[in-house]
Amino acid sequence: MPVRLKKFIGTIAMILLVVVYAVFATAYASLHLAQSSGWVHLAYFLATGVLWVVPAMLLIRWMEAKPKR
């Protein structure tokens, strides 16, 4: 796969990942943590704010991999 196409696909996938992840994380918090304390909200959003980095890191590693010949 050409490098430019790989980076284009990766960029679109990254945007979708961030948007979908944010929507689901916020929806889950709204449904299940509505009556929780502020500390629970803080811990949840800190954890989910860092957790999206794992799939993003894998996606970036795929985008930057050398093409096979």
C-alpha positions, 0 to 999 in steps of 0.5 A: 500500500502506498505511504500516502494512502496509508497515512490518509486512511490512518488520519481518517481512522484516527478522527473517527476513533476520537469522535466515537470514543468521546461519544461513547465515553460521555454517554456511558458517564451520563447513563451510569455515573449521573449520581456519583460524586465529583471524585468518581467523575474526575477519576473516570474522565482521567482514565478514559482521557488517557485510555484512547491513546492505546489504540491511537498509538497502534494506529500511528505505528501502523501508519509509520511502518515501512511498506513491504516490497 
